Amino acid sequence: MDKKQVSDVLVADVQKQKSEWRKKAWSIPDLRGGKQIWYELVKKLVKVLQTGEKCDLNAVPFTGDLVNSQTWRVYAPFLKGMGLVYNHSGSLVLSDKGYSFAEKPTRRKLADLMQDRFRLFGEMLDVVSEAPVTIEEADKKICRKYGLNWNNLSNTRKRMDWLEILGLINATGNHKWEITAEGKKALKDWCIVNPEVLEYEDSDMDETEITEPPMEIAVLLQKLEECPELHKKRCTYNICVPSPNRIENLRIIIQFALNRVSRKELFEFIENEFELKLSSVESMLPFLKASGLLEEVGRNIYIATAAARAWIETGNDLDFIRILHVHMRFVGEILLYAENDVVRNNIYLKGQSFCMNNEKIRWIVGFLLEAGLLEEPQYLHLKTTKLGLIFAKTLPLEKSIECNISEENVKKEENRCERRASKLDNICERLSASATNPCIEGKNPGLAFEEAISDIFSYMGFKSEHVGGSGDTDVVLKWKHNDDMVVAIVDGKSKSNGQVSHGDISDIALDTHKEKNDANYVAVIGPGFSGETIRNFALKKEYALITDKQLIEIANASEALGLSIQEISLMFKAPDGFSQLEEIISSKRRELDVISEIIRQFCNKQELLESLSPRDLFLLLINSSISPSLEELIRGFNTLSNNQIGILKKVNKNTIPENVQYILCDEKRTINRMRALANVIEKGME
């Protein structure tokens, strides 16, 4: 084998390992019952589902004398985390992997599934293979090897427990464990990620091969290449997808719509699968249509587009990005612009020339990060990976893109960073980075995270005090409601493994802090929450569990939608306050989308039709991606024609609201007046 062949093999192996690492989750979901029955319990549950029996989430499966059975809802997180089931209209259904395991339910088969889904499962087995170890020794080795900061043994213990019950390790005495013959076979078959690979720079690698798109997607790309004017028609619509793992969640939704599905069935599926409220799902549908993933083939009947079906068949994230690029602005262009490590604020500045606001760009950046096309080389920075650069060359990009920002624009951006919009961006980036890096900025563990929490609530209008230290809460929040002062205490938990478990919080301490500060509410904020125990505990104590991503989304929504403090504070009201806030956000976002579409239609149609009524727009937009109701349009017309705004003017006085005719007038003056008013109010608050 010559040097080039050796190099090619090495590059392919590195790519395989990096891909293996990216696709996996950190936490193995909890499974009720002692570990001795875990394997048999999984087999039993899968066998029940194999019969085709309808398994409502609130029903209790029959498990014989294995364990005191819980509802399917309790078992669902583990079964879904393993990829064995998915949620269909409120019932659990076996996936292809579930059926495969049901046909051959061996311990090795289950071990293969765990290796395919969770980080450091096979790697933990590799540690044991080096020499017999205790759990404490295994924990130290895995943490040192992969640069982890696990502050207890729970992550290691869970992996060791599963390796034991699946027959891959066994006890040798003196609390030590060794690898079994079956474990050695598994280790030989599995792709084990070398820690050095995680530090391997894409720029040091040879040319990366990009898989060709399927024909259905290639046709769309070719059309965009041949007709550059189509770039201007790419939409700038709001993006809404269940978090986290947004690309994977989209794949699940489109998989459900491979055959014709009614609006009601689709909404029920998304509601149940991702535990969302109807209003949140409604705000998602326009994006699914505008992004080229779904099409309406009959009144309220939907089906995946040909391109989306091709993506589901290939399972390639790059095919999703290709579809998104064809239909939405500033997707592939970001990859070209971020070639040489840029700060996020400059990405946002560049996006303005594509008519994209910061919130939409954050969504697109998130997709590109998930697909491995962007990376975050340092705090607040983005850089296109080697894969991303090669991929960008295969896309038809807008020719007007400039790869360098001028000094004037850089200066403009520096000044802009002093303004509130950029201030929020910086706070959000600090919050996100410190959520999983306790010692970031060289500060004491968790301090940067606590400070970012305090800053983001202060930005939203709360009176926020960072307390910290032993014997008291991390952050105290205060606000007025009907002349009464309301207080909430916040406990921030920065975790390098991305998950806060029940063992990380103390109800005694929280209750003491609540009493000390005479607080009405208690919230725990972290990067994620692991297991049902902590959720049940929080439900019982009426504590709010809030992730950093949820807090960032609320902060952005508070600015974009003008949320009041009373509305924002709903997040603290356990158990259903957060869902109420999500409904308000979805409703206000929808309201603004409708208003934006009303203005756009007036700009496009007024010259031809002279004036427009709500009913006119209803008929024009009935088959559009936004499809507003007549009631929504009437409310939008009323908002735009009131005395405070006055951008629409009535030209007749029909007694039926939907038939009143309007014209668009003084739009530039109205925009300038409202912008000037906002600026002076903001200036007065500085």
N, C-alpha and C positions, 0 to 999 in steps of 0.2 A: 504494500500500500504506500503510495507516494505522499509527500507532505500535504499536497492540496486535498487528497482524499482523507487524510487524517484530520486536517482542519475542518473539512466539511462534516465529518462524523462528530467532532467536538462541538461545532456550532449547533448541529441538529440536536445533540444531547442537551446542551444548555437551554435551547429553545423549548425542548420538551419538558425539562424540569421547571422552567419559569412558568410555562403554561399550566403545568400540573399544580403549582403553588397558587397561582392566581384564581383558579376555578374553585378552590376549596374554602370551607368555612373554618373558623377557629374553634367554635364550641360544639361539643357533642351534646345533643339535647338530652334532658333527663328522661328516665323511664321509671315508672313507679314499681315498687316492689324490691326485694333484696336481689343482689346481683346473681345469686344462684339460679333464679328463675327467668332472667332476662331473655336468654336465647329461646327457651321454650315458650315464653310469653309472646315474643315476636312471631314465632312460627304459628302459634295458635291464632293470633289476631289476623295474620295474613291469610290463613286457611279459612277463617270466617268470611273475610272479604272475597275470597276466591269463589265462594258459593253464589255470589251475585246478590246476596241478601242486602236489602236497602239498609244502610248503616247511618241513621241519623246521628248527628254529632252529640245529641243529648241522650241517646240510647246507651244502655250498658251491655257490652258484649259478653257472651258466655265464655269463660275461660276455665271451666271445671274447678278443680281444687287448687289451681296454681296460686291464685292470689284473690283477695277481695276486690272484685272488678270495679274499675272506675268507668266513667262515661268515655265514649269515643273521643270527646273533646279533650280529655286529659291525655289520651294516647296519641292524638293527632300530631302534636309538635315533633315527637320522635319519629313517627312513621313518615311524615312529610319531609323532615330533615334528612332522613335516609334515602329519600326519593322513591319510597315504596308505594306511596299513595298520593292522590291529589283530591281536592275538594270540588265536588260537582253538585251545585244547587243544594248545598247544605248537607250533603252526604259524602262519605269517604269512598273513593273508588281506587282500585289497584292500578298503578301505572304499569308500563311495560316491564320495568325492573321488578315491580311487585309480583307480576305474573311469573316472571322468570324465577324469582326466588321461591314462589309457591310451588312450582314444578320440581324444584331441586333445593329444598330448604336445609342446606348443609351449613356447618359452622364456617367453613372456608368461604362459602358464597357470601355470607353476611359480613365476614371480615373484608372481603374484596370491596363490598359496598362502602364500608366505613373508610377504607383506604382511599376510595375514589371521592369521598365527600368531605373528609376532615383533615386539616393540617396536623402534622406531627404524630399521626397514628403509626404509619410504617416507620417513621423516623424514630419513634420511641422504641419500637421493636429492634431497630438497628442498634440503639444504645444498649439494650439488654444483650444483644448478640455478642458484644465486645467482651463482656465478663459478667458473671452473676452480680446483681446489684439489689440493694434495698430500694424502696420507693423514694426515700430521701436522697440516696445517691443518684438514682435515675433523674430526679428532678434537677439536681445540681448540674449534672452532665448535659441535659437537654437545654437548660437555661444558658449555660456557658457556651454551648455549641452554636445556638441560634440567637444569642444576644437577647434573651428574654428577661423580663422583670416580674415574673410571677411571684406574688407575695404570700402564697400558700400552696399546699400540695394538691389542691382539688383538681387542677387540670391534668397533672401527671397521674394522680390516683385513678381518675376516671378512665384514662387511656390504658393504664395497667390492668384495671378491672376487666375491661373488655378484651384485652389481649389474653387474659387468663381464662375467661369463660368461653372464649372461642378457640381455646386449645393451642395458642401460639406461644405461651410461656407457662411455666409451672414453678411451684415453690421448691426450694432446695434445702430449707432449714435456715435458722438464724435470720428469719425475715427477708431472705434473699430470693430473687427470681432469676431463672435462666430460660433461654430460648429452647423450644421443643423442635423435634424433627419437622413437624408441620410448619412451625414458625420459620425455619430455615428455608423451606420450599417457598413459602409466601414471600419472604424477603428477596429471594432470587427472581420472583416473577414481578414484583412491584417496582414502580419507579420511585426511588428514594431521592428527595431533594437535598443536594449538597448545600450547606450554608454559604459556601463561597459563591455559588451560582446566584444567590440573592443580591450579591454585591457586584455581579458581572455587568459591566457597562455595555449596553447595546452598541455603542459606537465602536467597540473593539471587535465586533463580530463581522464576519463576511456578509455578503449579500444575502438577504432573506427573501425567500420565495413567497409570493402572494398568490393564493389560490384564485383562479379565474372565477368571475361571478357566473351564476347560472344564466341561461338565455333570457329569462323573464326580466332579470335585473340589468343584464348587459344592454338590452334594448333601450331601457330608460336612460342609461348612461350615454349611449350613443346618440340618442335624440337630443340630450342636453349639450353634447359636444358639437353637434351639427347646427344647433339653433341657439347661439349665445344669448339671444334676447329672452330665452326661457329662464335665464338666471333671475331676471327681475320679477318673474312670476312665482319663484319659490316663496313659500309662505313664511310669515314671521309670527305664526300663531303661538299662543301660550302652550307650554308643555306640562303635562300632568301624568305621572306614572307612579304606581305604588313603590315605596322605598322599603328597605335597601335592595340591592341586586336588581336594578331597574330593567336592564336588558333581559335578564332571565324572567322577570315578572311579565314583561311584554310578550315574551315567547309563550308563556303559559296562557295568556289571554288570547293570542292569535291562534294557538293550538286548538282552543275551545271553539273558535269561529271558522275552522277549516270547512265545515259544512254550514249551510244556511242556519241562522239562529235569529230568533226574535230579539228585539230590544229588551224585552222583559227578561228573557232567559239569560241574555248576555249580562245584564245588570245584576241579576241575582247571583250569577256565577262569580262575578268580580267582587260583589259585596261579601259573599261567604268565603271565597278563597283568600281575600286579603283583609277581611274584617273591617270593611269600609262602610261609611254611611252612603245612602243613595245620592245625596247631593254631591259627594266627592266623586262618585262614579259618573254622574252626569257631566261633571266638568272635564272628565277624561275623554269622553266620546269624540268631541270635536278634534282633539289632537290625533286620535287614532285614525280619523278620516283624513285630516289634513296632511298627515305624515305618510300617506300612501299605504297604510297597513290594512285598513278596513274600507269596504265600499258598501253603499246601500243599494240593494238590488230589488227592493220592493218597499212599500210603505212600512217603515220600522223593521225591515228585515235586512240583516247584515251578513257579510261573508268576507273572509280574508281575501285580499287582492292576490293576483297571480304572483306578483313579486314577493309578497309576504309568505305565500305558500312555498315558494322556492326557498326562502330563508329558513322556514321551519324544516324543510327537507334537508338542507345542508347543515343546519345547526351552527353555522359560522357567524360569529358576531360581526365580522367585517361586512357580511351581506346586509345586516341590519343597518350599519353605518352608511352603506351605499344607498339604501332606500331613503334613509333620513336625509342624506346630502342632496339627492335628486329633488326632494320635496320641500326642504327647509333651507333657509339662507344661513351662511356663516357656519358651516359644519366642517367640510374638508379644508376650507380656507384657514381655519384655526390651526390646523396641522402645519400648513406652510408658514404661517406667521410666527408660530412658537418654535421654529427650527433652532433658534439660538437662545434658549432659556430667557423667557420674558416674565415680568411680574404680572399678576392677574389683572391689576388695574389697567395696564396697557392693553390687555386682551379686551377688557370692557370698553375702553376708549375706541379701539379699532372696530368693535362690534356696532358702534353707533352709526358708522357709515354704511352698515348693512341693515339699518333699521331694527337692530336687536338690542333690547335692554339687558341690564345685568342679570336679572332673574332667568331669562331665557338662555343666556350664555352659560350660566352656572349649570343648567340642565344639560346642555350640549357637552360642556367640558366633562361633566359626570359620566356621560355615555362614552366619551373618548377615553377617559381613564379606565373605565370598566373593560373596554375592548383592548386595552394595552397599547393604545396609539399615543397617549400622553402619559407623562409621569410627573411627579412633584419632586424635583431634585433638592429643593430646600423650601423653607417656610415662605409662603405667599408667591412661589414661583411655579411656572409650568414649562415643560420642555417636551417636544415631540420625540418619541422613541425612534430607533432605527426602523422598526416595523412601520411606524406612523409616517416617516418620511418616504419610504418606498411606496406605501399605500397611497399617499397623497398624489404621487406622480401618476397613478392610474385613474384619478378622478378628473372630470372636466371642471376646472375652477373658474371663478370670475376673473377675467383678465385684468380688471382694474385694480386688483389687490396690490398693495404696496407692502413689501416685506420689511421695510424699515420705517420707523416713526421719525419724523423730523425733530430737530432740537426744539423748534417752536412748540410742537405738539407734546414733547416730553415735558417742557416747562408748563404747558397748559395742564397736563395731567398731574404734575406735582402740586400745582395750585388747587386743582380739583380735589386732590386727596385730602385737602383741609376742610372740604365741605362735608356735609352730613352723609351724603350717599356713600362717599368713599370711606368715611369713618366707619360706617356700618360694615362695608366689605372687609375692612381690616379687623374689626372686632370678630366677625364671623370666622375669618381665617384663623385668628388666634384661638378662638374657642374650639374649632375643629381640630387644629394641630395639637393643642394641649390636652384634649380629651383622651388621647391614647399615648401621650408622652408626658408622664407626670413631672419630669425634671427639665422640661423645655425652658429655654432662655436662662439656664443655669440656676434656676430658683429651687427652693425647697419643694419636695414632692407635693404635687397638687396645687401649689400656690398660684401658678400662672392660670390654671383652669378656673380656680375660684375668682381671680381678678377678672377674667374674661366674662364669667357669668354675671358678676356685678356690673360690668360695663355694658353688657347687652341689655340688661333690664333697665339700667339708667337711660340708655339710648331710647328705649321704648316709652319712657315717661315715668317710670317708677322712682320713688325715692329709695335708692339702693345703697346699702352700707356693707362693705366687705369687712367682716369681723375676723374670722379664722382663729387659729390658735386652739389650745386645749381648753376644754370646759365650756365652749360655746359653739354656736352654729357657724357656718362658713359665710353666709350672706343673709342679711335681713332686708326684706322688701316692705315698703309701706305705700299705701295709696288711699285716696278718699272715695267713699261710696255713700251717696246720700248723706253727706256731712259727717259720716262716721269714718274713723281711721281703721283700715284693714291691714293686718300684718301677716306676712308669710315668711317662713324660714326655709333656707335652701341648703342642702348638704351636697357638695360637689364631689364626685368620685371619678378621678382620672385613672384609667386602667390600661396598661400596655397591651393586654390581650383583648381589649375591646368589649369586655363583658363584666358587669357588676352582678355579683351573686348575693344570695341571702346572707352569707357569712361576712360580707363586706360592710354591712350596716347594723347598727344597734338600735333597737326600738327604745331601750331604756335611755340612751343618750339623746335620741331625737325627741322623746317625750319631755325629757328634762330641759332641752333647749327650747322646746315649744312653750313650756310653762315659764321659763326664765324671761322670754321675750314677749309673753302674753300674745302669742301668735294664733291666728285663726286657721292657718293652713301650713302643711309641711310638704316639701317637695325634695326628691332626690334626683339629681341630674348627673348623667353619665353617658358614655358612648354606646352602651347597650345593656340589656338586662337578661341574665341567663336563668332559665328554668322557671317552672310554675310556682316554686316555693316562695320566691321573692314577690311574685305578682299576687299570690294569694295573701301573703303577709301585708302587702301594701293595701290591698282591697279591704282587708279586715280593719286595718288601722286608719284607713282613709288618707293614705299618703299618695301623692302624685308621683309617678315615675316618668321622667321626661328625658329623652335622649338629646344629645347635642344637636343632631340633625333636625329634630322636631323644633327645638328652640330657635335654630337658625331660620327655618322655614317660617315660623311665626313672626320673627323679627322682620324678615323681608316682607311678609304680608302686611305687617303693621304699617310699614312705610308705603308700600305700593297701593294698599287699599284704604288707608286712613282708619285703622282700627282704634277704638277707644280703649283706655286702660281697663274699663269694666269688661269689655269683650275679651281682651287679652288675658285678664285674670281668671277667666273660666278654666284655663289649663290647670289651675290648682284644685279645682273642685272634683275630687274623686267621688264616684268612679266614672261619671259620664260627662264631666265638664269639658274634657278635651274633645270629645266627639261633637259637643255643641259648638265649640269654637271652630272645629273643622267645617261644620255646616255653614257657619257665618262666613268663613273665608271663601268657601266654594260659591256661596250665594253672591257675595260682593264681587268676586272675580268674574263670575258669569255676567253680572250686571254691567261691569265695565267693558267686557267683551262685546256685549250687545250694543252699548253706546258707541264703541269704536267702529262697529260694523255699520251703524246708522250713519255716522259721519262719512265713512268711506263710500257708502251708496249714494249719498247726496252729492259728493264730489264727482262721482262717475255718471250719475243719471240726471242731475238737476238741469243741466244744459239742454238735454233732450226732452225731458218731461215737464220742465218748468217748476213743478212743485210735487211733493210726495206726501202721502198719508201713511200712518202705521199699517193699514191694510195693503197698500201698494208694496211696502217693504216685506210684509209677511208673504205675499205671493212671489216676490222676487227671490226670497231667501228660503223658501219652503224645502228645497232640495240641496241647500248649501251645507257645508260642514258645520256651521253654527246652528242652523235651523231654529231661530228664536220663535217663541210663541207670540200670539197677538198681544197677550197681557204684558209680556216682557217689553215688546216694542212700544206699547202705549206708555209704560213707565219711563222708558228711555226718552221718548219724545217730550214727556212732561218735565223731566230733569233738564234737558237741553233748552227748553223754552221758558224756564222760570226766570224771574227778574234778576236773580243773582248771576245767571250764566247768559241767557238770551242769545245763544248762537243759532237757534231755530226761531223763526217768526211765523205765526199763524197768518194764512192768507184767506181763510174763510172761517165761518163760525158754525160749522155743522154740529148738530146736537149729539151726534153719535161719535164718541171719541176716536174710534178707529178710522173714521172717514175725514177727520179734520186734515186739511192740506197745510203743509209747511214749506218754507224756503230756508236755505242756509244763507246767513248773512253775517258780515263783520267777523268772520272766523279768525283772521289774523289779529284783529284788535282784541277779541275776547281772549285768545291765547296769551297775548302779551300782558293784558290786564291781570289775568289770574296768576301768571308767572311772577309778575312784579309784586303782587300782593303776597304771594308765598315767600318771595325773597325778603321782603321787609319784615315779615313776621319772624322768619328764621333769623334775620340779622338782629332783631330785638331780643331774641332768646340767647344769643351768644354771650 
